[in-house]
Amino acid sequence: MTIIDGKATAAAIKAEIAEKVKNIVANGGKQPHLAAVLVGHDGGSETYVKNKVLACEACGFKSTLIRYEDDVTEEELLACVDRLNSNGDVDGFIVQLPLPRHIDEQKIIEAIDPRKDVDGFHPENVGRMAIGLPCFISATPLGIITLLQRYNIKTSGKKCVILGRSNIVGKPMAQLMMQKQWGDATVTVCHSRSVTLKEECREADIIIAAIGQPEFVTADMVKEGAVVIDVGTTRVPDATRKSGYRLTGDVKFDEVSPKCSFITPVPGGVGPMTICSLMLNTLKAAEQ
C-alpha cells in the first residue's frame, strides 16, 4: 500500500511554477497576479484563502485579497467582479464560496470573465471541459488527475466509481475520468440515492469519494488492490485537539488502507493539490 502524498507533490509543483515565473520575469514578462474575494468570516474559507496567499508567495505570484462583510449586497459584489474583469494587471481571480444566502452564487460565477475564471466554475469553462476543449479545469478534479499522473497510476480502461455528483467535484471528475486524454476510464457516478452503491464500489479499480459524509467508505466496500482517492474534509469535534476538531475524510482510512494499492490521506492528500491546481490555472491565465 502506497500513501499518495499530496503535500509533497504540491510542493514540488509549486517549485516548478516558481522556476517558470522566475524565467518569465527575467525575460521581461509580467509577474502572474491572482486576486481572491472573501465575503464574511467563515473559518474554512479564511483558512483556504490564507493558504492561497501563501501558495502565491511560494510560486512568485502577486496576490490581492479583497474582503467584504456578510452584509455586502449582490450589486456591490457584481461591481467588484466587473472591476476585476477589466483590471489588466489581474490575470485570474476567485470569489470564495460559499457566499451568504442573500447572494445568488450562480449569478456571481457567471459574471466572471471565463478567461480569468481560474476556479473553472464558469459555464463556458465547464462546457469546454465536457467536450475536451482547452479551458480552466476546476481545481480539485485537476488536482486529483495530477496526483494519478504523478504516481503513474494506470486509469485507462479501469472501472472508476465516483461518489458524489456536485458541480465542483463529482460531475467534472466524471467528465475527466471518462475522457480519452485524461482518465480514459469506465465511469460510474453514485450518490446518496444510489441503490447499488456498495456493489458498484466493490467492483471499482478506482474510487473517488466526494460524498461529504465522514468515514462513509468502509473496508467492505473496497476490493483488494483498489486505488482510493478521498476528497472529503469534514470538521469532526475532538476534545483532544487544541483546535477542538479534527479533519476527517469520506474514507475510514485505518480500515480501508490495508486493502488499497494507493490511497490519499486526510489531511495531506487532495487538499494541497486543490490550491496547487489554482496556481497552475493562474500561470496558464498569465501565459495566455
C-alpha positions in Angstrom: 0.0 0.0 0.0 1.3 3.4 -1.0 0.1 6.6 0.6 -0.3 9.3 -2.0 1.5 12.4 -0.6 -0.4 15.4 -1.9 1.6 17.8 0.3 4.9 16.8 -1.2 3.6 16.6 -4.7 2.1 20.1 -4.4 5.4 21.5 -3.0 7.3 20.0 -6.0 4.8 21.5 -8.5 4.9 24.9 -6.8 8.7 24.9 -7.0 8.4 24.1 -10.8 6.0 27.0 -11.2 8.3 29.4 -9.2 11.1 28.5 -11.6 8.9 29.2 -14.7 7.8 32.6 -13.2 11.5 33.5 -12.5 12.3 32.9 -16.1 9.2 34.8 -17.3 10.1 37.9 -15.2 13.8 37.6 -16.1 12.8 37.7 -19.8 10.8 40.9 -19.3 7.4 39.2 -18.8 4.7 40.1 -16.3 4.5 38.6 -12.8 1.3 36.5 -12.6 -1.4 38.1 -10.4 -4.1 36.2 -8.6 -6.9 38.0 -6.7 -9.3 36.5 -4.2 -12.6 37.9 -3.0 -13.6 36.8 0.5 -17.1 37.5 2.0 -17.6 37.2 5.7 -15.6 35.2 8.3 -16.3 31.5 7.6 -13.5 29.5 9.3 -12.9 27.1 6.4 -12.9 29.9 3.8 -10.5 32.0 5.9 -8.0 29.1 6.1 -8.4 28.3 2.5 -7.8 31.8 1.3 -4.8 32.2 3.7 -3.3 29.1 2.1 -3.8 30.5 -1.3 -2.0 33.7 -0.4 0.9 31.6 0.9 0.9 29.5 -2.2 1.1 32.6 -4.3 4.2 33.7 -2.4 5.8 30.2 -2.9 5.1 30.5 -6.7 6.4 34.0 -7.1 2.9 35.4 -7.9 1.5 38.7 -6.9 -1.7 38.3 -4.8 -4.5 40.6 -3.8 -7.2 39.8 -1.1 -10.4 41.8 -1.3 -12.6 41.4 1.8 -16.3 42.2 2.4 -18.5 41.7 5.4 -21.5 39.3 5.4 -23.9 42.1 4.6 -22.4 43.0 1.3 -25.1 43.4 -1.4 -25.2 41.4 -4.6 -24.8 44.6 -6.6 -21.6 45.5 -4.7 -20.1 42.1 -5.3 -21.1 42.1 -9.0 -19.4 45.6 -9.3 -16.2 44.1 -7.7 -16.3 41.2 -10.2 -16.7 43.8 -13.0 -13.7 45.8 -11.8 -11.5 42.6 -11.6 -12.6 41.6 -15.1 -11.4 44.9 -16.5 -8.2 45.1 -14.4 -5.4 44.4 -16.9 -2.9 43.6 -14.1 -5.1 40.7 -12.7 -4.6 37.5 -14.6 -7.1 35.4 -12.7 -9.4 35.7 -9.7 -11.7 33.7 -7.5 -14.8 34.5 -5.4 -14.5 32.2 -2.4 -17.6 30.1 -1.9 -19.9 29.6 -0.1 -21.5 33.1 -0.2 -24.2 34.5 2.2 -27.7 33.2 1.4 -28.9 36.6 0.1 -26.4 36.4 -2.8 -27.1 34.3 -5.9 -23.8 32.3 -6.2 -24.5 31.3 -9.8 -25.1 34.9 -10.9 -21.7 35.8 -9.4 -19.9 32.9 -11.1 -21.5 33.7 -14.5 -20.3 37.4 -14.1 -16.7 36.3 -14.0 -14.7 36.6 -17.3 -14.1 33.0 -18.4 -10.5 33.9 -19.3 -9.9 34.9 -15.7 -12.0 32.1 -14.1 -9.1 30.2 -12.6 -11.5 28.2 -10.3 -13.0 26.7 -13.5 -16.6 27.2 -12.4 -17.9 29.4 -15.3 -20.4 27.5 -17.5 -18.2 28.3 -20.5 -15.2 26.5 -18.9 -17.4 23.7 -17.7 -18.9 23.2 -21.2 -15.5 23.3 -22.9 -14.1 20.8 -20.4 -17.1 18.5 -21.1 -16.2 18.3 -24.8 -12.5 18.2 -24.4 -11.6 21.8 -25.4 -8.8 23.9 -23.8 -10.2 25.5 -20.7 -9.6 26.1 -17.0 -10.4 22.8 -15.1 -11.8 23.2 -11.6 -9.1 22.9 -9.1 -10.0 19.7 -7.1 -10.6 17.5 -10.1 -7.4 18.8 -11.8 -5.5 18.1 -8.6 -6.8 14.5 -8.5 -5.9 13.9 -12.2 -2.4 15.4 -11.5 -1.9 13.0 -8.5 -2.9 10.0 -10.5 -0.4 11.0 -13.3 2.4 11.8 -10.9 2.1 8.4 -9.2 1.9 6.7 -12.6 -1.5 5.1 -11.6 -3.0 3.4 -14.7 -6.5 4.7 -15.3 -7.1 3.7 -19.0 -9.8 1.0 -19.2 -10.2 0.8 -15.4 -13.5 0.9 -13.7 -13.8 4.2 -11.7 -16.6 4.9 -9.2 -17.2 8.5 -8.2 -19.1 9.0 -5.0 -20.9 12.4 -5.2 -22.4 14.5 -8.0 -21.6 18.0 -7.0 -20.8 20.7 -9.7 -17.4 21.3 -8.1 -16.1 17.8 -7.8 -18.3 14.9 -8.8 -19.6 16.0 -12.2 -16.3 17.4 -13.5 -14.4 14.5 -12.1 -16.6 12.1 -14.0 -16.1 14.1 -17.3 -12.3 14.0 -16.9 -12.1 10.3 -15.9 -14.1 9.2 -19.0 -12.2 11.5 -21.5 -9.6 9.8 -23.6 -6.9 12.4 -23.0 -7.3 12.4 -19.2 -8.7 9.2 -17.5 -9.9 7.1 -20.4 -11.7 5.0 -17.7 -15.2 3.4 -17.5 -17.0 5.7 -15.1 -19.9 5.2 -12.7 -21.3 8.1 -10.6 -23.0 7.1 -7.4 -24.8 9.3 -4.8 -26.9 9.2 -1.7 -29.9 7.7 -3.6 -27.9 5.0 -5.5 -29.4 1.7 -4.5 -26.4 -0.4 -5.7 -23.7 2.0 -4.3 -21.9 -0.6 -2.2 -21.9 -3.2 -5.0 -20.6 -0.7 -7.5 -17.7 0.3 -5.1 -16.8 -3.3 -4.6 -16.1 -3.7 -8.4 -14.2 -0.5 -8.7 -10.5 -0.3 -9.5 -10.5 3.4 -8.6 -12.9 5.0 -6.0 -13.0 8.8 -5.8 -15.0 9.7 -2.6 -16.6 13.2 -2.6 -19.9 12.5 -0.9 -19.3 14.7 2.2 -20.0 12.1 4.8 -17.2 11.3 7.3 -15.9 7.7 7.1 -18.6 6.7 4.7 -16.4 4.3 2.7 -15.6 1.2 4.8 -13.4 -1.9 4.1 -16.4 -4.0 3.0 -16.9 -1.5 0.1 -13.4 -1.8 -1.3 -11.8 -4.6 -3.3 -8.2 -5.7 -2.8 -5.7 -3.6 -4.7 -8.1 -0.7 -5.4 -7.0 3.0 -5.6 -8.9 5.2 -3.2 -8.9 9.0 -3.5 -10.5 10.8 -0.5 -11.9 14.3 -1.3 -13.8 14.6 2.0 -12.8 17.2 4.6 -15.4 17.4 7.5 -14.6 19.0 10.8 -15.4 16.4 13.5 -15.4 17.6 17.2 -12.3 16.3 19.0 -11.7 17.4 22.6 -8.1 16.1 22.5 -7.1 18.7 19.8 -6.2 22.3 20.5 -8.5 23.4 17.8 -11.4 21.4 19.2 -11.8 19.4 16.0 -10.1 17.1 13.6 -10.4 16.9 9.8 -12.0 13.6 8.7 -12.3 12.3 5.2 -15.1 10.3 3.5 -13.0 7.1 3.9 -12.4 5.1 7.1 -8.7 5.3 6.5 -7.3 2.8 9.1 -9.8 0.2 8.0 -9.6 0.7 4.2 -5.9 1.5 3.6 -4.6 -2.1 4.1 -6.7 -3.2 1.1 -5.5 -0.5 -1.2 -2.7 -0.3 -3.7 -2.8 3.6 -3.4 -4.7 5.8 -1.0 -4.8 9.6 -0.2 -4.8 10.6 3.5 -6.9 13.4 5.0 -5.4 15.9 5.6 -2.4 16.0 3.3 -3.9 14.3 0.2 -6.2 16.0 -2.2 -6.4 19.3 -0.2 -2.9 20.7 -1.0 -3.4 19.7 -4.7 -6.5 21.8 -5.0 -4.6 25.0 -4.1 -1.7 23.9 -6.3 -4.1 23.5 -9.3 -5.3 27.0 -8.7 -1.7 28.1 -9.1 -1.3 26.1 -12.3 -4.5 27.7 -13.7 -3.3 31.2 -12.8 0.1 30.6 -14.5 -1.9 29.4 -17.6 -4.0 32.6 -17.5 -0.9 34.8 -17.2 0.7 33.0 -20.2 -2.4 33.5 -22.3 
